[in-house]
Amino acid sequence: MKKIKRRYKLLFIILLGIILAIIINTTSIKSKTDLVSLGDSLSIGMTPYNVAGTSFNDYLKNYLENEHKLGSYNNEFSINHLRIHELNDYLKENKLGNFTRTPIKQVLAKADIITIAIGIDEFANLSLYEDISNNLIENYIYEMDNLLKNIREFYDKEIVIISLYPAYNLGKNETIEINNKLNQLATNYKCKYLDILAYSLNKNYFLNNTSYYMNHLAHERIANELINMLF
């Protein structure tokens, strides 16, 4: 009888150990953060030398790594001069990533945090040969609205929208108008919103006087703002 009790006791201890191990592993897995970035040159820390630098997404990834909280990082759909309608086409076609060959919807569905920084290239380029009209602004906001609506159909976690800032002939007034509309979209789709327009007033945040690309100091500050916002 004593031997039977000992066996049951040993079996109970083994089962308890297995259950605890499963709980610990599950908790550990859930504590990891999968980060995905979507966007244009701002999202990849582009430089005037046509080389991507260290972006705010990279700094955010490094923070998560240092805290042992990074699950995965995907920036396959952050591309220099990517336009908002092209990003919407990626989502519509469920485009495969160039490296992982994973469909964009699957990448996004797995994410815990999605950062979206797109529009600065598009407006900067347009401003060189035409005025930034209400029609251009409304088309951009329409496309952004579609992007967020389509993502929210299958994704309910954290999205952070990064604002625009003046670039080339995209002036401050037009930028404020666009940013106000982006902020409203963020509210509508339960996203967080980070306004970085004020950073454009600091000359130390730019690589040179002829480029609208921000340097690593600005990207580091954006990352710090995101860290304070998200964690």
N, CA, C and O of each residue as an XYZ file, in Angstrom:
924
protein
N       0.826     -1.213      0.000
C       0.000      0.000      0.000
C       0.863      1.268      0.000
O       0.582      2.244     -0.696
N       1.939      1.208      0.821
C       2.842      2.360      0.894
C       3.521      2.609     -0.454
O       3.728      3.750     -0.868
N       3.875      1.461     -1.151
C       4.529      1.583     -2.449
C       3.598      2.246     -3.466
O       4.030      3.066     -4.276
N       2.326      1.883     -3.414
C       1.339      2.464     -4.327
C       1.204      3.964     -4.087
O       1.157      4.759     -5.026
N       1.141      4.337     -2.795
C       1.041      5.752     -2.446
C       2.262      6.529     -2.930
O       2.152      7.650     -3.426
N       3.437      5.896     -2.772
C       4.668      6.548     -3.240
C       4.644      6.752     -4.751
O       5.062      7.793     -5.259
N       4.141      5.727     -5.465
C       4.060      5.843     -6.914
C       3.109      6.967     -7.332
O       3.413      7.746     -8.236
N       1.949      7.040     -6.659
C       1.002      8.112     -6.950
C       1.609      9.486     -6.638
O       1.418     10.455     -7.372
N       2.339      9.533     -5.536
C       2.971     10.789     -5.135
C       4.017     11.210     -6.158
O       4.116     12.380     -6.527
N       4.812     10.207     -6.619
C       5.841     10.478     -7.626
C       5.197     10.916     -8.942
O       5.663     11.847     -9.599
N       4.113     10.224     -9.310
C       3.395     10.578    -10.535
C       2.826     11.982    -10.446
O       2.874     12.744    -11.412
N       2.286     12.322     -9.282
C       1.729     13.669     -9.065
C       2.820     14.730     -9.208
O       2.603     15.766     -9.837
N       3.986     14.471     -8.629
C       5.102     15.423     -8.699
C       5.553     15.609    -10.148
O       5.828     16.727    -10.585
N       5.626     14.494    -10.890
C       6.038     14.565    -12.298
C       5.029     15.372    -13.110
O       5.407     16.238    -13.899
N       3.737     15.083    -12.910
C       2.685     15.809    -13.637
C       2.691     17.294    -13.289
O       2.521     18.148    -14.159
N       2.891     17.590    -12.002
C       2.947     18.977    -11.563
C       4.113     19.697    -12.215
O       3.993     20.849    -12.633
N       5.254     18.999    -12.297
C       6.427     19.579    -12.942
C       6.183     19.863    -14.406
O       6.603     20.902    -14.917
N       5.502     18.943    -15.097
C       5.185     19.130    -16.515
C       4.261     20.326    -16.708
O       4.469     21.150    -17.599
N       3.228     20.408    -15.852
C       2.268     21.514    -15.943
C       2.955     22.858    -15.709
O       2.703     23.821    -16.432
N       3.819     22.920    -14.702
C       4.547     24.164    -14.416
C       5.452     24.547    -15.572
O       5.557     25.723    -15.921
N       6.108     23.551    -16.169
C       6.997     23.814    -17.302
C       6.226     24.392    -18.480
O       6.686     25.316    -19.151
N       5.028     23.823    -18.721
C       4.184     24.317    -19.810
C       3.750     25.746    -19.546
O       3.775     26.583    -20.448
N       3.348     26.030    -18.306
C       2.907     27.385    -17.938
C       4.044     28.382    -18.104
O       3.842     29.471    -18.640
N       5.240     28.017    -17.646
C       6.403     28.909    -17.737
C       6.755     29.168    -19.191
O       7.015     30.311    -19.567
N       6.768     28.124    -20.020
C       7.105     28.275    -21.431
C       6.074     29.102    -22.165
O       6.419     29.938    -23.001
N       4.801     28.872    -21.853
C       3.729     29.638    -22.499
C       3.814     31.108    -22.130
O       3.663     31.979    -22.986
N       4.057     31.381    -20.855
C       4.203     32.768    -20.399
C       5.384     33.432    -21.063
O       5.311     34.597    -21.455
N       6.477     32.697    -21.194
C       7.686     33.224    -21.822
C       7.436     33.570    -23.274
O       7.870     34.616    -23.755
N       6.720     32.672    -23.986
C       6.437     32.903    -25.397
C       5.546     34.122    -25.566
O       5.788     34.955    -26.440
N       4.497     34.233    -24.717
C       3.563     35.345    -24.839
C       4.207     36.677    -24.480
O       3.725     37.723    -24.915
N       5.273     36.666    -23.707
C       5.919     37.903    -23.308
C       6.811     38.468    -24.413
O       7.275     39.604    -24.317
N       7.048     37.682    -25.458
C       7.852     38.133    -26.582
C       7.017     39.020    -27.500
O       5.815     38.806    -27.659
N       7.660     40.012    -28.100
C       6.958     40.961    -28.957
C       7.407     40.810    -30.405
O       8.597     40.897    -30.707
N       6.449     40.583    -31.294
C       6.720     40.532    -32.730
C       6.466     41.916    -33.310
O       5.355     42.440    -33.227
N       7.507     42.507    -33.900
C       7.459     43.874    -34.416
C       7.479     43.862    -35.939
O       8.302     43.177    -36.546
N       6.569     44.625    -36.560
C       6.511     44.742    -38.015
C       6.471     46.223    -38.384
O       5.729     47.001    -37.785
N       7.271     46.601    -39.368
C       7.253     47.986    -39.835
C       6.744     48.045    -41.268
O       7.099     47.217    -42.107
N       5.904     49.043    -41.530
C       5.406     49.325    -42.874
C       5.754     50.763    -43.207
O       5.626     51.642    -42.354
N       6.194     51.021    -44.443
C       6.431     52.413    -44.781
C       7.448     52.671    -45.867
O       7.829     51.786    -46.634
N       7.875     53.935    -45.901
C       8.798     54.400    -46.941
C      10.165     54.723    -46.337
O      10.614     54.034    -45.421
N      10.823     55.755    -46.838
C      12.194     56.068    -46.417
C      12.306     56.343    -44.927
O      13.301     55.975    -44.302
N      11.300     56.986    -44.350
C      11.335     57.278    -42.913
C      11.382     55.978    -42.115
O      12.048     55.900    -41.083
N      10.685     54.977    -42.589
C      10.591     53.709    -41.876
C      11.896     52.921    -41.887
O      12.116     52.069    -41.026
N      12.771     53.206    -42.872
C      14.034     52.467    -42.969
C      15.256     53.335    -42.676
O      16.389     52.878    -42.824
N      15.035     54.585    -42.262
C      16.157     55.457    -41.931
C      17.019     55.791    -43.135
O      18.247     55.794    -43.046
N      16.370     56.074    -44.267
C      17.094     56.339    -45.510
C      17.986     57.564    -45.393
O      17.661     58.512    -44.678
N      19.119     57.541    -46.103
C      20.081     58.648    -46.106
C      20.157     59.245    -47.507
O      19.704     58.620    -48.465
N      20.728     60.455    -47.644
C      20.867     61.067    -48.970
C      21.809     60.288    -49.882
O      21.868     60.554    -51.082
N      22.537     59.340    -49.333
C      23.508     58.570    -50.111
C      22.902     57.280    -50.652
O      23.612     56.362    -51.064
N      21.540     57.233    -50.641
C      20.800     56.080    -51.162
C      21.138     54.790    -50.418
O      21.145     53.705    -51.000
N      21.415     54.928    -49.140
C      21.708     53.788    -48.273
C      20.824     53.896    -47.033
O      20.740     54.959    -46.417
N      20.179     52.819    -46.676
C      19.352     52.813    -45.472
C      20.240     52.858    -44.241
O      21.245     52.152    -44.164
N      19.861     53.696    -43.272
C      20.620     53.796    -42.025
C      19.909     53.069    -40.901
O      19.166     52.112    -41.122
N      20.152     53.546    -39.689
C      19.475     52.965    -38.520
C      18.189     53.750    -38.279
O      18.229     54.936    -37.951
N      17.062     53.087    -38.442
C      15.774     53.763    -38.322
C      15.226     53.647    -36.903
O      15.775     52.926    -36.069
N      14.153     54.355    -36.645
C      13.491     54.252    -35.339
C      13.006     52.825    -35.096
O      12.961     52.371    -33.953
N      12.644     52.118    -36.168
C      12.247     50.714    -36.024
C      13.419     49.856    -35.546
O      13.245     48.952    -34.729
N      14.610     50.148    -36.063
C      15.798     49.403    -35.637
C      16.108     49.663    -34.169
O      16.455     48.744    -33.427
N      15.982     50.916    -33.757
C      16.223     51.251    -32.344
C      15.193     50.567    -31.451
O      15.519     50.096    -30.361
N      13.949     50.517    -31.921
C      12.894     49.849    -31.159
C      13.181     48.350    -31.065
O      13.005     47.735    -30.013
N      13.622     47.779    -32.179
C      13.996     46.359    -32.180
C      15.141     46.106    -31.206
O      15.115     45.136    -30.449
N      16.159     46.992    -31.227
C      17.307     46.822    -30.325
C      16.885     46.904    -28.861
O      17.401     46.168    -28.020
N      15.948     47.801    -28.559
C      15.441     47.913    -27.187
C      14.799     46.604    -26.757
O      15.062     46.114    -25.659
N      13.968     46.039    -27.607
C      13.289     44.785    -27.281
C      14.294     43.645    -27.123
O      14.139     42.785    -26.256
N      15.313     43.649    -27.961
C      16.356     42.626    -27.839
C      17.085     42.744    -26.510
O      17.309     41.747    -25.823
N      17.449     43.960    -26.155
C      18.174     44.185    -24.900
C      17.335     43.821    -23.684
O      17.871     43.424    -22.649
N      16.022     43.956    -23.809
C      15.110     43.595    -22.723
C      14.695     42.128    -22.792
O      13.893     41.652    -21.988
N      15.263     41.422    -23.774
C      14.930     40.002    -23.992
C      13.437     39.814    -24.253
O      12.827     38.842    -23.809
N      12.869     40.768    -24.981
C      11.437     40.733    -25.259
C      11.118     40.608    -26.744
O       9.947     40.559    -27.119
N      12.138     40.557    -27.592
C      11.892     40.509    -29.029
C      11.584     39.092    -29.479
O      12.369     38.168    -29.267
N      10.416     38.939    -30.110
C      10.089     37.664    -30.706
C      10.635     37.602    -32.121
O      11.433     36.725    -32.450
N      10.193     38.554    -32.971
C      10.666     38.647    -34.346
C      10.547     40.088    -34.825
O       9.831     40.899    -34.238
N      11.267     40.390    -35.908
C      11.232     41.731    -36.495
C      11.144     41.577    -38.006
O      11.975     40.897    -38.608
N      10.149     42.198    -38.624
C       9.984     42.114    -40.070
C       9.814     43.509    -40.648
O       8.884     44.230    -40.289
N      10.723     43.887    -41.550
C      10.628     45.186    -42.223
C      10.649     45.020    -43.737
O      11.058     45.925    -44.464
N      10.203     43.852    -44.207
C      10.209     43.568    -45.642
C       9.300     44.499    -46.441
O       9.502     44.698    -47.639
N       8.315     45.058    -45.779
C       7.365     45.913    -46.475
C       7.577     47.391    -46.124
O       6.660     48.207    -46.211
N       8.810     47.706    -45.725
C       9.270     49.089    -45.601
C      10.273     49.307    -46.726
O      11.363     48.735    -46.721
N       9.892     50.141    -47.689
C      10.667     50.279    -48.924
C      10.808     51.753    -49.278
O       9.842     52.513    -49.206
N      12.009     52.150    -49.658
C      12.256     53.541    -50.041
C      11.315     53.967    -51.174
O      11.180     53.276    -52.184
N      10.668     55.124    -50.979
C       9.750     55.716    -51.952
C       8.492     54.874    -52.202
O       7.830     55.040    -53.227
N       8.167     53.985    -51.283
C       6.908     53.242    -51.378
C       5.746     54.214    -51.200
O       5.749     55.033    -50.282
N       4.760     54.120    -52.077
C       3.589     54.989    -52.005
C       2.425     54.260    -51.339
O       2.366     53.030    -51.322
N       1.514     55.038    -50.800
C       0.434     54.463    -50.009
C      -0.445     53.532    -50.849
O      -0.883     52.494    -50.353
N      -0.707     53.879    -52.100
C      -1.552     53.000    -52.908
C      -0.829     51.698    -53.243
O      -1.471     50.663    -53.424
N       0.503     51.740    -53.328
C       1.273     50.520    -53.559
C       1.193     49.596    -52.339
O       1.074     48.379    -52.478
N       1.259     50.183    -51.160
C       1.134     49.389    -49.945
C      -0.253     48.749    -49.869
O      -0.392     47.604    -49.438
N      -1.264     49.487    -50.284
C      -2.616     48.917    -50.322
C      -2.705     47.774    -51.335
O      -3.402     46.785    -51.105
N      -1.997     47.915    -52.454
C      -1.962     46.834    -53.446
C      -1.284     45.591    -52.865
O      -1.716     44.466    -53.118
N      -0.222     45.802    -52.086
C       0.450     44.664    -51.432
C      -0.544     43.879    -50.583
O      -0.575     42.649    -50.595
N      -1.358     44.640    -49.844
C      -2.325     44.002    -48.945
C      -3.420     43.300    -49.745
O      -3.828     42.187    -49.412
N      -3.886     43.953    -50.789
C      -4.947     43.387    -51.629
C      -4.483     42.096    -52.297
O      -5.237     41.127    -52.382
N      -3.231     42.090    -52.772
C      -2.682     40.917    -53.477
C      -2.053     39.915    -52.522
O      -1.653     38.824    -52.928
N      -1.966     40.298    -51.228
C      -1.300     39.470    -50.215
C       0.124     39.124    -50.656
O       0.531     37.962    -50.683
N       0.851     40.166    -50.995
C       2.211     40.044    -51.537
C       3.135     39.278    -50.599
O       3.037     39.397    -49.377
N       4.039     38.486    -51.189
C       5.023     37.740    -50.414
C       6.213     38.627    -50.070
O       6.616     39.462    -50.881
N       6.773     38.459    -48.891
C       7.993     39.168    -48.514
C       9.165     38.683    -49.355
O       9.233     37.510    -49.724
N      10.093     39.600    -49.655
C      11.227     39.242    -50.509
C      12.154     38.227    -49.871
O      12.788     37.439    -50.574
N      12.242     38.234    -48.553
C      13.189     37.355    -47.864
C      12.512     36.137    -47.243
O      12.947     35.006    -47.460
N      11.463     36.362    -46.481
C      10.800     35.246    -45.799
C       9.841     34.501    -46.711
O       9.487     33.353    -46.442
N       9.410     35.168    -47.815
C       8.406     34.604    -48.721
C       7.091     34.332    -47.989
O       6.331     33.434    -48.352
N       6.845     35.130    -46.954
C       5.618     35.014    -46.178
C       4.627     36.076    -46.647
O       5.024     37.230    -46.809
N       3.369     35.744    -46.871
C       2.379     36.730    -47.308
C       2.233     37.857    -46.278
O       2.323     37.625    -45.072
N       2.009     39.061    -46.764
C       1.961     40.226    -45.881
C       0.867     40.097    -44.825
O       1.068     40.521    -43.687
N      -0.275     39.528    -45.170
C      -1.344     39.399    -44.176
C      -0.935     38.472    -43.042
O      -1.296     38.695    -41.887
N      -0.184     37.436    -43.374
C       0.300     36.519    -42.340
C       1.320     37.205    -41.452
O       1.329     37.006    -40.237
N       2.186     38.019    -42.063
C       3.182     38.779    -41.302
C       2.490     39.721    -40.320
O       2.855     39.792    -39.147
N       1.490     40.441    -40.816
C       0.783     41.411    -39.976
C      -0.038     40.724    -38.886
O      -0.077     41.194    -37.749
N      -0.687     39.622    -39.226
C      -1.532     38.921    -38.252
C      -0.720     38.404    -37.073
O      -1.240     38.298    -35.962
N       0.549     38.082    -37.304
C       1.412     37.551    -36.262
C       1.968     38.648    -35.346
O       2.423     38.366    -34.238
N       1.927     39.887    -35.811
C       2.575     40.996    -35.104
C       1.867     41.357    -33.798
O       0.659     41.171    -33.648
N       2.654     41.875    -32.864
C       2.116     42.483    -31.652
C       2.101     43.997    -31.796
O       1.252     44.678    -31.221
N       3.052     44.516    -32.570
C       3.138     45.959    -32.832
C       3.405     46.162    -34.319
O       4.302     45.540    -34.887
N       2.619     47.041    -34.946
C       2.861     47.452    -36.328
C       3.098     48.956    -36.336
O       2.260     49.716    -35.850
N       4.225     49.391    -36.878
C       4.454     50.824    -37.067
C       4.213     51.155    -38.537
O       4.613     50.405    -39.426
N       3.557     52.284    -38.779
C       3.287     52.729    -40.148
C       3.821     54.146    -40.320
O       3.369     55.080    -39.658
N       4.786     54.288    -41.217
C       5.363     55.609    -41.519
C       5.459     55.725    -43.028
O       6.451     55.309    -43.628
N       4.443     56.282    -43.635
C       4.406     56.373    -45.094
C       3.735     57.678    -45.525
O       2.757     58.121    -44.923
N       4.287     58.283    -46.585
C       3.716     59.520    -47.110
C       4.735     60.611    -47.336
O       4.553     61.463    -48.205
N       5.816     60.595    -46.557
C       6.805     61.670    -46.665
C       7.464     61.691    -48.040
O       7.638     62.761    -48.624
N       7.833     60.517    -48.568
C       8.433     60.452    -49.911
C       7.443     60.906    -50.972
O       7.771     61.692    -51.861
N       6.235     60.395    -50.857
C       5.215     60.678    -51.863
C       4.927     62.168    -51.972
O       4.905     62.713    -53.076
N       4.706     62.835    -50.842
C       4.404     64.264    -50.868
C       5.627     65.093    -51.237
O       5.502     66.092    -51.944
N       6.796     64.698    -50.774
C       8.017     65.433    -51.115
C       8.246     65.409    -52.619
O       8.557     66.439    -53.217
N       8.096     64.246    -53.231
C       8.301     64.125    -54.675
C       7.246     64.889    -55.463
O       7.565     65.579    -56.432
N       5.990     64.767    -55.048
C       4.914     65.482    -55.736
C       5.113     66.995    -55.664
O       4.813     67.717    -56.614
N       5.623     67.464    -54.523
C       5.760     68.907    -54.307
C       6.770     69.554    -55.247
O       6.782     70.775    -55.399
N       7.613     68.748    -55.873
C       8.639     69.292    -56.766
C       8.077     69.720    -58.118
O       8.682     70.536    -58.812
N       6.905     69.164    -58.500
C       6.358     69.535    -59.804
C       4.883     69.921    -59.777
O       4.303     70.207    -60.825
N       4.271     69.934    -58.603
C       2.913     70.457    -58.508
C       2.614     70.901    -57.081
O       3.274     70.482    -56.130
N       1.610     71.753    -56.956
C       1.198     72.207    -55.630
C       0.509     71.061    -54.886
O      -0.141     70.202    -55.483
N       0.675     71.080    -53.572
C      -0.001     70.077    -52.748
C      -1.441     70.539    -52.563
O      -1.742     71.343    -51.680
N      -2.313     70.024    -53.400
C      -3.718     70.438    -53.410
C      -4.540     69.630    -52.413
O      -4.094     68.614    -51.880
N      -5.752     70.115    -52.180
C      -6.679     69.382    -51.317
C      -6.976     68.000    -51.889
O      -7.178     67.037    -51.150
N      -6.998     67.919    -53.224
C      -7.287     66.639    -53.870
C      -6.198     65.612    -53.575
O      -6.503     64.448    -53.317
N      -4.925     66.028    -53.611
C      -3.811     65.132    -53.306
C      -3.877     64.658    -51.850
O      -3.650     63.487    -51.545
N      -4.193     65.600    -50.971
C      -4.287     65.264    -49.545
C      -5.431     64.286    -49.303
O      -5.266     63.303    -48.580
N      -6.590     64.550    -49.905
C      -7.749     63.684    -49.704
C      -7.511     62.288    -50.273
O      -7.963     61.300    -49.693
N      -6.804     62.195    -51.406
C      -6.490     60.882    -51.982
C      -5.587     60.079    -51.053
O      -5.768     58.874    -50.878
N      -4.615     60.765    -50.462
C      -3.702     60.096    -49.522
C      -4.470     59.607    -48.292
O      -4.285     58.472    -47.853
N      -5.328     60.462    -47.740
C      -6.103     60.085    -46.552
C      -7.070     58.953    -46.882
O      -7.290     58.064    -46.060
N      -7.647     58.984    -48.083
C      -8.546     57.911    -48.520
C      -7.798     56.576    -48.552
O      -8.305     55.556    -48.085
N      -6.591     56.600    -49.108
C      -5.780     55.376    -49.189
C      -5.360     54.904    -47.786
O      -5.357     53.705    -47.505
N      -5.014     55.841    -46.929
C      -4.632     55.470    -45.559
C      -5.819     54.887    -44.805
O      -5.669     53.936    -44.037
N      -6.988     55.454    -45.022
C      -8.197     54.929    -44.402
C      -8.441     53.483    -44.851
O      -8.775     52.624    -44.035
N      -8.275     53.224    -46.132
C      -8.443     51.866    -46.655
C      -7.427     50.907    -46.056
O      -7.752     49.767    -45.723
N      -6.196     51.380    -45.925
C      -5.141     50.539    -45.355
C      -5.501     50.109    -43.942
O      -5.440     48.924    -43.613
N      -5.872     51.062    -43.115
C      -6.198     50.759    -41.719
C      -7.453     49.901    -41.609
O      -7.515     48.984    -40.791
N      -8.452     50.203    -42.436
C      -9.688     49.418    -42.422
C      -9.399     47.966    -42.778
O      -9.911     47.053    -42.130
N      -8.581     47.747    -43.807
C      -8.276     46.384    -44.246
C      -7.434     45.621    -43.224
O      -7.628     44.421    -43.027
N      -6.509     46.312    -42.581
C      -5.695     45.655    -41.550
C      -6.558     45.293    -40.350
O      -6.425     44.207    -39.786
N      -7.445     46.210    -39.960
C      -8.291     45.964    -38.786
C      -9.320     44.859    -39.019
O      -9.957     44.412    -38.065
N      -9.495     44.416    -40.242
C     -10.415     43.310    -40.502
C      -9.901     41.997    -39.921
O     -10.681     41.095    -39.616
N      -8.555     41.898    -39.770
C      -8.001     40.648    -39.255
C      -6.981     40.849    -38.137
O      -6.391     39.882    -37.656
N      -6.772     42.090    -37.724
C      -5.726     42.389    -36.723
C      -6.268     43.366    -35.695
O      -6.778     44.427    -36.057
N      -6.163     43.017    -34.400
C      -6.746     43.866    -33.360
C      -5.734     44.326    -32.309
O      -6.115     44.806    -31.242
N      -4.435     44.174    -32.619
C      -3.424     44.581    -31.647
C      -2.923     45.996    -31.939
O      -3.647     46.810    -32.512
N      -1.687     46.283    -31.547
C      -1.172     47.654    -31.548
C      -0.709     48.122    -32.929
O       0.100     47.466    -33.585
N      -1.239     49.268    -33.351
C      -0.768     49.961    -34.554
C      -0.355     51.370    -34.147
O      -1.082     52.061    -33.433
N       0.824     51.785    -34.609
C       1.282     53.151    -34.348
C       1.495     53.859    -35.687
O       2.227     53.370    -36.548
N       0.851     55.007    -35.849
C       0.997     55.813    -37.063
C       1.954     56.963    -36.769
O       1.779     57.701    -35.799
N       2.970     57.103    -37.620
C       3.942     58.190    -37.488
C       3.543     59.316    -38.431
O       3.225     59.062    -39.593
N       3.555     60.535    -37.958
C       3.115     61.681    -38.753
C       4.106     62.032    -39.859
O       5.191     61.458    -39.959
N       3.700     62.986    -40.678
C       4.592     63.569    -41.686
C       5.248     64.825    -41.115
O       4.904     65.283    -40.025
N       6.195     65.368    -41.869
C       6.809     66.653    -41.528
C       7.156     67.358    -42.835
O       7.235     66.695    -43.868
N       7.367     68.678    -42.835
C       7.650     69.406    -44.074
C       8.854     68.847    -44.820
O       9.873     68.512    -44.216
N       8.720     68.750    -46.151
C       9.803     68.228    -46.987
C       9.720     68.861    -48.370
O       8.657     68.885    -48.990
N      10.863     69.379    -48.852
C      10.892     70.101    -50.123
C       9.814     71.178    -50.116
O       9.841     72.073    -49.271
N       8.857     71.103    -51.055
C       7.829     72.140    -51.117
C       6.535     71.760    -50.399
O       5.519     72.442    -50.530
N       6.583     70.675    -49.646
C       5.465     70.354    -48.741
C       5.625     71.239    -47.514
O       6.504     71.013    -46.683
N       4.768     72.249    -47.409
C       4.916     73.242    -46.359
C       4.342     72.829    -45.020
O       3.720     71.775    -44.882
N       4.565     73.681    -44.044
C       4.113     73.387    -42.686
C       2.597     73.327    -42.594
O       2.047     72.449    -41.928
N       1.908     74.270    -43.268
C       0.440     74.311    -43.180
C      -0.193     73.055    -43.768
O      -1.110     72.479    -43.182
N       0.309     72.632    -44.943
C      -0.211     71.408    -45.549
C       0.075     70.191    -44.668
O      -0.755     69.291    -44.539
N       1.263     70.185    -44.069
C       1.648     69.070    -43.207
C       0.746     68.982    -41.986
O       0.329     67.893    -41.591
N       0.446     70.125    -41.391
C      -0.448     70.143    -40.227
C      -1.828     69.619    -40.612
O      -2.441     68.858    -39.862
N      -2.315     70.028    -41.783
C      -3.621     69.559    -42.252
C      -3.627     68.036    -42.418
O      -4.561     67.360    -41.987
N      -2.582     67.510    -43.044
C      -2.475     66.059    -43.245
C      -2.388     65.342    -41.898
O      -3.062     64.337    -41.672
N      -1.555     65.871    -41.017
C      -1.357     65.229    -39.715
C      -2.632     65.217    -38.873
O      -2.908     64.249    -38.164
N      -3.396     66.286    -38.956
C      -4.670     66.313    -38.221
C      -5.603     65.198    -38.695
O      -6.300     64.566    -37.901
N      -5.597     64.976    -40.002
C      -6.430     63.917    -40.562
C      -5.894     62.536    -40.189
O      -6.671     61.614    -39.939
N      -4.564     62.390    -40.150
C      -3.964     61.124    -39.721
C      -4.307     60.829    -38.260
O      -4.598     59.692    -37.888
N      -4.263     61.865    -37.458
C      -4.594     61.714    -36.037
C      -6.040     61.253    -35.866
O      -6.341     60.420    -35.011
N      -6.923     61.802    -36.686
C      -8.332     61.407    -36.615
C      -8.515     59.957    -37.047
O      -9.302     59.221    -36.454
N      -7.773     59.546    -38.097
C      -7.833     58.150    -38.529
C      -7.340     57.216    -37.423
O      -7.908     56.150    -37.187
N      -6.267     57.646    -36.754
C      -5.726     56.847    -35.650
C      -6.796     56.625    -34.583
O      -6.943     55.522    -34.057
N      -7.530     57.674    -34.276
C      -8.622     57.571    -33.293
C      -9.724     56.633    -33.793
O     -10.232     55.797    -33.045
N     -10.081     56.787    -35.062
C     -11.165     55.980    -35.639
C     -10.853     54.486    -35.598
O     -11.736     53.657    -35.377
N      -9.580     54.162    -35.816
C      -9.196     52.749    -35.906
C      -8.430     52.261    -34.678
O      -7.748     51.237    -34.721
N      -8.554     53.007    -33.593
C      -7.959     52.619    -32.312
C      -6.451     52.357    -32.439
O      -5.930     51.345    -31.970
N      -5.783     53.296    -33.081
C      -4.324     53.240    -33.241
C      -3.690     54.311    -32.360
O      -4.352     55.260    -31.937
N      -2.421     54.146    -32.096
C      -1.656     55.211    -31.460
C      -1.083     56.105    -32.555
O      -0.896     55.674    -33.693
N      -0.810     57.353    -32.192
C      -0.340     58.345    -33.170
C       0.817     59.133    -32.572
O       0.733     59.618    -31.444
N       1.897     59.255    -33.338
C       3.057     60.023    -32.885
C       3.332     61.149    -33.869
O       3.663     60.905    -35.030
N       3.194     62.381    -33.400
C       3.437     63.557    -34.237
C       4.901     63.973    -34.111
O       5.363     64.316    -33.023
N       5.627     63.940    -35.227
C       7.050     64.294    -35.213
C       7.328     65.578    -35.988
O       8.479     65.879    -36.306
N       6.280     66.332    -36.289
C       6.461     67.573    -37.057
C       7.446     68.517    -36.377
O       8.261     69.151    -37.047
N       7.376     68.615    -35.057
C       8.256     69.535    -34.325
C       9.735     69.190    -34.502
O      10.594     70.062    -34.377
N      10.034     67.921    -34.793
C      11.434     67.521    -34.984
C      12.048     68.228    -36.182
O      13.261     68.432    -36.234
N      11.202     68.605    -37.155
C      11.709     69.244    -38.370
C      12.273     70.633    -38.096
O      12.953     71.206    -38.948
N      11.997     71.178    -36.916
C      12.518     72.500    -36.548
C      13.957     72.427    -36.043
O      14.626     73.450    -35.902
N      14.422     71.225    -35.776
C      15.771     71.035    -35.242
C      16.727     70.653    -36.375
O      16.655     69.541    -36.899
N      17.612     71.562    -36.751
C      18.541     71.300    -37.853
C      19.499     70.158    -37.545
O      20.030     69.517    -38.452
N      19.714     69.911    -36.267
C      20.617     68.819    -35.886
C      20.029     67.440    -36.157
O      20.720     66.429    -36.026
N      18.749     67.398    -36.537
C      18.095     66.123    -36.813
C      18.161     65.726    -38.288
O      17.604     64.702    -38.683
N      18.843     66.539    -39.102
C      18.918     66.235    -40.527
C      20.353     65.996    -40.965
O      21.292     66.557    -40.399
N      20.509     65.157    -41.981
C      21.847     64.778    -42.436
C      22.535     65.915    -43.176
O      23.750     66.078    -43.062
N      21.776     66.705    -43.933
C      22.328     67.910    -44.560
C      21.193     68.870    -44.891
O      20.020     68.538    -44.718
N      21.545     70.063    -45.368
C      20.547     71.111    -45.593
C      19.691     70.887    -46.831
O      18.642     71.514    -46.978
N      20.126     70.001    -47.721
C      19.398     69.804    -48.969
C      18.511     68.572    -48.948
O      17.774     68.324    -49.903
N      18.570     67.807    -47.888
C      17.809     66.561    -47.813
C      16.770     66.626    -46.698
O      16.991     67.250    -45.660
N      15.645     65.979    -46.929
C      14.620     65.893    -45.882
C      14.772     64.637    -45.038
O      13.981     64.413    -44.122
N      15.782     63.808    -45.332
C      16.001     62.589    -44.547
C      16.527     62.932    -43.157
O      17.492     63.683    -43.018
N      15.896     62.383    -42.146
C      16.340     62.612    -40.771
C      17.511     61.691    -40.428
O      17.654     60.607    -40.994
N      18.349     62.149    -39.483
C      19.525     61.365    -39.104
C      19.236     60.449    -37.918
O      18.105     60.363    -37.439
N      20.282     59.769    -37.457
C      20.108     58.776    -36.388
C      19.657     59.410    -35.075
O      18.997     58.751    -34.270
N      20.002     60.680    -34.845
C      19.565     61.341    -33.612
C      18.041     61.472    -33.573
O      17.409     61.234    -32.544
N      17.466     61.855    -34.717
C      16.014     61.970    -34.795
C      15.348     60.602    -34.664
O      14.346     60.452    -33.965
N      15.912     59.616    -35.338
C      15.333     58.269    -35.277
C      15.413     57.690    -33.859
O      14.508     56.990    -33.406
N      16.496     57.993    -33.185
C      16.635     57.526    -31.808
C      15.587     58.188    -30.913
O      15.022     57.547    -30.026
N      15.335     59.462    -31.151
C      14.325     60.162    -30.352
C      12.926     59.608    -30.640
O      12.126     59.422    -29.724
N      12.639     59.349    -31.915
C      11.343     58.759    -32.266
C      11.170     57.426    -31.555
O      10.110     57.137    -31.001
N      12.229     56.616    -31.578
C      12.173     55.308    -30.909
C      11.907     55.458    -29.416
O      11.116     54.708    -28.844
N      12.563     56.420    -28.790
C      12.351     56.640    -27.354
C      10.913     57.053    -27.057
O      10.330     56.642    -26.053
N      10.349     57.874    -27.946
C       8.942     58.269    -27.792
C       8.028     57.034    -27.913
O       7.060     56.887    -27.167
N       8.355     56.169    -28.854
C       7.550     54.955    -29.030
C       7.669     54.021    -27.831
O       6.687     53.413    -27.406
N       8.873     53.914    -27.295
C       9.089     53.057    -26.120
C       8.261     53.561    -24.939
O       7.632     52.776    -24.229
N       8.268     54.886    -24.739
C       7.472     55.458    -23.647
C       5.980     55.274    -23.895
O       5.200     55.137    -22.952
N       5.590     55.271    -25.163
C       4.188     55.138    -25.522
C       3.679     53.706    -25.396
O       2.521     53.477    -25.045
N       4.555     52.744    -25.687
C       4.114     51.356    -25.826
C       4.405     50.486    -24.610
O       3.728     49.481    -24.392
N       5.410     50.863    -23.811
C       5.845     49.955    -22.731
C       5.825     50.652    -21.372
O       6.160     50.038    -20.358
